[in-house]
Amino acid sequence: MSSQEPPRRATIADVAREAGVATSTASVVFSGKAKVADATRERVLAAAADLGYAGPDPRAASLRLGRSGIVAVVFEGHLRNAFLDPVTTAMMDGLADGLAELSAGILLMRDEPGEDGPGLASAPVDAYVLIGWSGRTRESVEVVRGRGLPVVVIEGDPGDGTIPRIALDNADASAEVAQHVYDLGHRDVALITLTLGHDRERAPITPERLAAATVGVTVDRLEGMRRVFPDAPAISASGSFIDEGIVIGRMLLADAATRPTAVLAQSDLLAVGVIRAAQELGLRVPEDVSVAGFDGIAIDGLGGQSLTTTVQPAVEKGRAAGEQIARMLGGEAGETQNLTCVFRPGTTTGVPPR
């Protein structure tokens, strides 16, 4: 008994024949790359519906173009940590929007050594988006550059100007928050930064540690803070988490003799942790201590208060990266884009206590 063969998938040529138009005309209807008369378009779409034709086969397009239809997004460190940060989630939403016209899949990768599966040098992808910047990321850029694939770096500086970047005004935005606190009258201020490097050490920032720092975002935001408070002590966090902010907040606020009147944190998550530590210690925010952050994310648990912060365009940052990847895969040159943050005063900062 012979097996029954599966029905043949309708092709664009079948649709064109059914609609009584040229194959090229039917193709244009589905690609949207040129205008077609409304009556012709409706006839082609009706024929496609009758034949069960949903559109071009993406596998065929991939083979024809020699592409996989996948864009790799490379993070440093563990992916589970990256997605604990709402900023990353918003950025990935924007990236998906920016890549929408490609109908590309997104492959999440980390640039840690020993990663299972295909590495940066062999992953079957069409382009790369690198998140952040460190010494390890610089190595990743060299690997990707050797493959000759499009690459965009978000909040990093590849150095030679040939790789498009999506940059934020981290230093200026941090300085604006610091100036707000200064104008309120604060002079005794403590700073909490993001990680300085791959070791993710929680420790006071010394000139030696700062000179060896490899995370550009951290360095830039600290530079902006110290434009206003050049002598303020700073401590690096092991990561951008509320729990980490609680730990450092206890360290800074427990001793009344050394307690600063304000704490500036390089992320909203860290700032919220400091506020919770203050509350544990019986301190009022902002009456006893002012707290400010950076990011502008929505956070629960502030008891009706609004965090003083600067709002970064997280979604736009991701979208811009996706749009540059789409440009380069379309044969155009990629362009660096500089985005700006917006200061947002809240109720967590006030005049210093007497």
URCORZI-V682955 format. One record per residue. BURIAL is 1 if it has 16 or more other C-alpha atoms within 10 Angstrom, else 0. Layout:
<<BURIAL> <BURIAL>>
This chain:
<<0> <0> <0> <0> <0> <0> <0> <0> <0> <0> <1> <1> <0> <1> <1> <1> <0> <1> <1> <0> <0> <0> <1> <0> <1> <1> <1> <0> <1> <1> <0> <0> <0> <0> <0> <0> <0> <0> <0> <1> <1> <0> <1> <1> <1> <1> <1> <1> <0> <0> <0> <0> <1> <0> <0> <0> <0> <0> <0> <0> <0> <0> <0> <0> <0> <0> <0> <1> <1> <1> <1> <1> <1> <1> <1> <1> <0> <0> <0> <0> <0> <1> <0> <0> <1> <1> <1> <1> <1> <1> <1> <1> <1> <1> <1> <1> <1> <1> <1> <0> <0> <1> <0> <1> <0> <1> <0> <0> <1> <1> <1> <1> <0> <0> <0> <0> <0> <0> <1> <1> <0> <0> <0> <1> <1> <1> <1> <1> <1> <1> <1> <1> <1> <1> <0> <1> <1> <1> <0> <1> <1> <0> <0> <1> <0> <0> <0> <0> <0> <1> <1> <1> <1> <1> <1> <1> <1> <1> <0> <0> <0> <0> <1> <1> <1> <1> <1> <1> <1> <1> <1> <1> <1> <1> <1> <1> <1> <1> <1> <1> <1> <1> <0> <0> <0> <1> <1> <1> <1> <1> <1> <1> <1> <1> <1> <1> <1> <0> <0> <0> <1> <1> <1> <0> <1> <0> <0> <0> <0> <1> <0> <0> <1> <1> <1> <1> <1> <1> <1> <1> <1> <1> <1> <1> <1> <1> <1> <1> <1> <0> <0> <0> <1> <1> <1> <1> <1> <1> <1> <1> <1> <1> <1> <1> <1> <1> <1> <1> <1> <1> <0> <1> <1> <1> <0> <0> <0> <0> <1> <1> <1> <1> <1> <1> <1> <1> <1> <1> <1> <1> <1> <1> <1> <1> <1> <1> <1> <1> <0> <0> <0> <0> <1> <0> <1> <1> <0> <1> <1> <1> <1> <1> <1> <1> <1> <1> <1> <0> <0> <0> <0> <0> <0> <0> <0> <0> <1> <1> <1> <1> <1> <1> <1> <1> <1> <1> <1> <1> <1> <1> <1> <1> <1> <1> <1> <1> <1> <1> <1> <0> <0> <0> <0> <1> <1> <1> <0> <0> <1> <1> <1> <1> <1> <1> <1> <0> <0> <1> <1> <1> <1> <1> <0> <0>>
